[in-house]
Every structure is written in C-alpha cells, then in structure tokens.
Amino acid sequence: MPTKKNIDIAIELDDKNVPEKITWKAEDAGLDRPANCRAMLLSLWDNDHKQTLKLDLWTKDMTVDEMKLFFFETLTTMADTLETSTKDERIAGDLRDFCDYFAEKMEINKQR
C-alpha cells in the first residue's frame, strides 16, 4: 500500500494580500511545531503540459541581503539536485561555477 505524506504551508497576508508570515511543517521534518520562514520558491513539474508551475513568495521582513543569500543557496542546491538526478557532473559543475560568479557579483560572503 502506498504511503502518503503531507507538507503544510501557511501564508498569513495583510489587507493588501502581501505575505506577513510564512510557516511550514512536514511529518518527517523533525519539528515539533511549524517553522517560520521569510521566503519560499515552490516549483512543481506539470507532466501533462510539460511546464513548471511555481509559487514564489517572501514576507515584508525579508531583507535584500537575505534574498541574495537565499537565491545563492537555492541555486547551489539545484546544482546538487541536477547532478543527483541526471548524473551529469559536467553541467552541474558549470552551474556551481555560475553560483560562484553569482556570489561574487552579488557580494555574498559564502563563509558564514
């Protein structure tokens, strides 16, 4: 019998529908309560239409520096996922090189 898992994302909006708070929880996340976050990028593959469905949200409290770091870390993990899923080390390495370029241009300190 297939197993079903849920990931819950809650978005609190102000009166102009701007996100004020984003929380998420998942059964396997090891969290005892929903976790707060300031931004999210959700991409889902629609196989029927061969396109990506996406939802990008960030709260009023998200700073520009945090957004730069968020994008850097997201791109870096995408390179890891690309390599894992396709076994293409070369193109994943090219994406990592771009991540280094991105970090340099955005003046991101990768040493935290």
N, C-alpha and C positions, 0 to 999 in steps of 0.2 A: 504494500500500500504506500503511495507517495506521501512524503512529509510536506506539510505546509508551514511556512514561517511568515511572520508579518514584520514589516518595518513601518513604524508610525512616525509621521512628520506633522507637526502642528505649527501653524503660522498665525501669529496674532498681528492684526492690521490696525492702523489708526483710521480716523474718519475719512482719509483720502486714499485708503487701501494701500498704504505704504507699510511694509513689514516693520514691526517694532520688536518682535521676538520670534525666534525660530527654535523649536525643540524637536528632538527625535529620540526614539527608543526602538530597540530591537531585542527580541528574546535572547539572542546569542551574544549580545554586546557586552555582557558582564556588568551592566549598570543597574543600580537599584532604583533609579528614578530617571526621568527623561533628561537628556543632556542639552544644555544650551549651546547654540552656535550663532554666529553672526552672518554667515553666508552659506549658500549651497548651490551646487551645479548638479542637476539631475539629468542624465541622458539615457534614453531608452530606445532600443532599436525596434522599429516597426517593420517587421519582415514582409508584411503584405504590401506595403507601399515603398519598401526599400529606402527608408529615410529615418533620420534621427528625430525623435520627439524630445524636447528639452524644456527644462524649467530652471531658470536662473534667478535667484533671489538673494538680497542682502538687506540687513537691517540699517536703520538710521545711524546706529553706533559704529558700523564698520568703517574703519579709517582707510585712507588711501594706501598707507604703508602695509596695513593688514591685507588689503585686496591684492597688492602686488605680490606679497609673500604667498597668499592663497593660490594665485594663479601659478606661481613658480612651483609650488608643491604639487598642485594638480597636474601640471604638465609633466613633472618628473615622475609621478606615479603612473601617468598614462604611458610613458616610455616603458616602465616596468611591465605594465599590463600588455602592451603591444608585444614585447619580447616573449612573455609567458604564453600568450595566446597564439602567436604566429611562428614562434621560434626564429624570427628574423633578427639576429643580433646586430646586423649592419644598420638597418633602418632605425632600430631602437637606439643605437649609438648615435646616429645622426640627430634624433630627437633630443637625446641628452646633451649633445653639443649645442643645439639650439637653446636648451634650458640654461646652459652656462652663459650663452650670449644674452639671453633674456635677462638673467640675473645681473649681468654686468650693466646692461643698458638701463635697467630699472633701479640700479644701485641697491640691490638686495644683498644684505650680509647673510650669506649661507651658513656662517658659523654662529649658531645660536647657543 
